[in-house]
Amino acid sequence: MKDTVNKDLILREQLALQRTTLANQTTILAFVRTAMYFFVAGLSTRNLLQIENGLFIEITFYTIAFVILILGLFNYFKHRKMITKNEKHIGDYKLDYYE
């Protein structure tokens, strides 16, 4: 009995990896959305506000948007690599099951 692999275990782990992949994609989209908000804030600062340091504020918003985008991309690729690495373990169980 110990030699057989439970089908539910394989399915549960596959579904967990799919959920993790979708969560990772949702997270990158949230980072991109937030970066776009800051970028739009930078674009609209000069047009809407007539203040003395408008250019400085605009550049600050652009910088924040760029940093958020870079952090989001770094986070996405780091987690995607970990997900791909952990996906190999399910393959081992599949090989045991199909033998």
C-alpha distance (Angstrom), angle and dihedral (degrees) to the residues before:
residue distance angle dihedral
M1 . . .
K2 3.78 . .
D3 3.81 90.6 .
T4 3.79 93.6 63.0
V5 3.77 120.0 83.8
N6 3.76 119.5 -136.1
K7 3.83 111.7 -116.3
D8 3.80 90.4 -148.7
L9 3.79 90.4 57.7
I10 3.79 91.7 53.7
L11 3.80 92.7 46.4
R12 3.80 92.7 45.8
E13 3.80 91.8 51.7
Q14 3.81 92.3 47.0
L15 3.79 90.9 50.6
A16 3.79 90.9 47.0
L17 3.80 90.2 53.7
Q18 3.80 90.9 48.0
R19 3.81 90.7 51.1
T20 3.78 90.1 48.4
T21 3.81 91.2 50.2
L22 3.80 91.3 50.0
A23 3.80 90.9 47.6
N24 3.80 89.6 51.4
Q25 3.81 90.7 51.5
T26 3.81 90.9 47.8
T27 3.77 90.0 51.4
I28 3.82 94.0 52.5
L29 3.79 89.6 49.3
A30 3.81 89.7 52.1
F31 3.81 90.1 51.5
V32 3.81 91.0 49.1
R33 3.81 91.3 47.8
T34 3.80 92.0 50.8
A35 3.80 91.7 47.1
M36 3.80 89.7 51.0
Y37 3.82 90.3 51.5
F38 3.78 90.5 55.6
F39 3.80 91.1 44.7
V40 3.81 91.6 52.2
A41 3.80 89.2 46.7
G42 3.79 88.4 54.9
L43 3.79 91.7 48.7
S44 3.78 94.1 49.3
T45 3.81 96.1 43.6
R46 3.78 94.8 77.6
N47 3.80 94.3 42.8
L48 3.79 99.3 44.6
L49 3.77 103.9 32.7
Q50 3.76 123.3 55.7
I51 3.78 98.4 -163.6
E52 3.75 132.8 142.3
N53 3.82 98.3 -113.4
G54 3.80 96.6 37.7
L55 3.80 94.2 127.7
F56 3.81 91.6 52.2
I57 3.81 91.5 50.7
E58 3.80 90.9 46.5
I59 3.81 92.3 51.8
T60 3.81 89.5 46.8
F61 3.80 91.1 55.0
Y62 3.81 91.0 47.8
T63 3.80 90.7 49.9
I64 3.80 92.7 49.4
A65 3.82 90.1 48.8
F66 3.80 91.3 50.9
V67 3.82 93.1 47.8
I68 3.81 92.4 48.7
L69 3.81 90.9 49.2
I70 3.81 92.7 49.4
L71 3.82 92.1 47.3
G72 3.80 90.3 48.9
L73 3.79 93.1 50.6
F74 3.80 91.5 46.6
N75 3.81 90.5 49.5
Y76 3.81 92.3 47.3
F77 3.80 96.0 50.7
K78 3.81 93.0 42.9
H79 3.80 91.9 53.7
R80 3.80 93.3 41.4
K81 3.79 89.0 55.9
M82 3.81 90.7 50.4
I83 3.81 91.7 48.1
T84 3.80 91.8 50.5
K85 3.79 90.4 47.9
N86 3.81 92.2 51.9
E87 3.80 92.1 46.5
K88 3.80 89.2 71.3
H89 3.80 90.6 69.6
I90 3.79 91.6 63.3
G91 3.80 89.6 52.6
D92 3.80 89.6 57.8
Y93 3.79 90.4 54.4
K94 3.80 90.3 48.2
L95 3.79 90.9 53.8
D96 3.80 90.5 52.0
Y97 3.79 91.3 47.7
Y98 3.80 97.0 49.8
E99 3.81 95.8 47.2
